Amino acid sequence: MAQIDDLPPLRDVIERHDLRAKKSLGQNFLLDLNLTCRIARSAGDLTNHTVIEVGPGPGGLTRALLHEGAKRVIAIEMDPRALGALEEISAHYPGRLEVIEGDALKVDMASLVDEGPVRIVANLPYNVGTQLLLNWLELDPWPPFYESLTLMFQKEVAERIIATEEDKAYGRLGVIAGWRTHADKLFDVAKECFSPPPKVTSSIVHLTPKANPLPCNLRSLEQVTAAAFGQRRKMLRQSLKSLNVDHLALIEDAGLDPTQRAETVSVEGFVAMANCLDRMRN
Ligand code: SAM
């Protein structure tokens, strides 16, 4: 295991603070500081950056972010048992780590940062990971307050985020992510790297916001993708009936073929349909 600081090994930290993993909090801890440093480096240059980390737990990734030069880390953790371990890291890196105890889903992250630029880096709890990502992707105004998202997901979720048309994993998540960001999968992380090991492989995804995504009303885009992928095996002429508009005119105005299925429609195609839906309803 890498020795990146003078703090004790993570196994000792977990034992000393009685941080036995709780499934209800999605706790699968990374113990290898070589690996957490690799994740921290994959976020890009951290110097001069504030990093927001969700779910630091015993602090393996937190230590790596600080070691790799983050100017400041703001870590949001729901489990009070982890606070003691995080205080030790804070003492080791004076003035650079701020810990907020609470539910990341309820924290207004943009308001935490008074100095940019900001990167968000996290080994996310699986139970709230997708919702957190959607919250970050659906921010208004756009471009958002952060420069990038570097996030660990279950591999299957990572594949849905980066999927484009014709990919098996393509769906609503791929459309929203593809509309507003450039999304890439960087590398897989084997189950054995975690304590306790989860059931499936994980992957790191890196997303950078597009400065000028195609103009589109988010709610309309969500409605069109929900209708189309809600019946993904059906042709658009059938699946879009649920929108309760002249859906055949909508498909035609968007330049699409009514016999297409959702999985063959590009992000641009969904944006065009969302814009047609807006015009029809207003
Ligand atoms: N970052 C650590 C690591 O890589 O070893 C821990 C990652 S573990 C997968 C997820 C962490 O998120 C846990 O520490 C858990 O307590 C915390 N967590 C779970 N739900 C949360 C929430 N809603 N808000 C903030 N933290 C949460």
Residues whose N, C-alpha, C, O or C-beta is under 5 A from the ligand:
A	BS01	SAM	L25 G26 Q27 N28 F29 L30 V54 G55 P56 G57 G60 L61 I76 E77 M78 D79 G102 D103 A104 L105 N123 L124 P125 V128
